[in-house]
Amino acid sequence: MFNKNMKRLPLASMENILKKSSNIRISESAKKELREVLESEIKQISPKAQEFAEHSKRKTIKKQDIEMVLNF
């Protein structure tokens, strides 16, 4: 899925996200699955957000570009 040179989202971050929405322990497989889902979403959102940024003649993706993708 990811190039070996690309950094992955930290599993500790996945645990923090999951703990904020539940009061139970989180398995390693659950953390890894959440990471896979989030990385997949990021890969889908990023090119679309880039299009919005480029349309606005910017090289930087801003919050508004992400919001546009999510609300499109």
Buried (B, 14 or more C-beta within 10 A) or exposed (E): EEEEEEEEBEBEEBBEBBEEEEEEEBEEEBBEEBBBEBBEEEEEBBEBBBBBBEEEEEEEBEEEBBEBBEEE
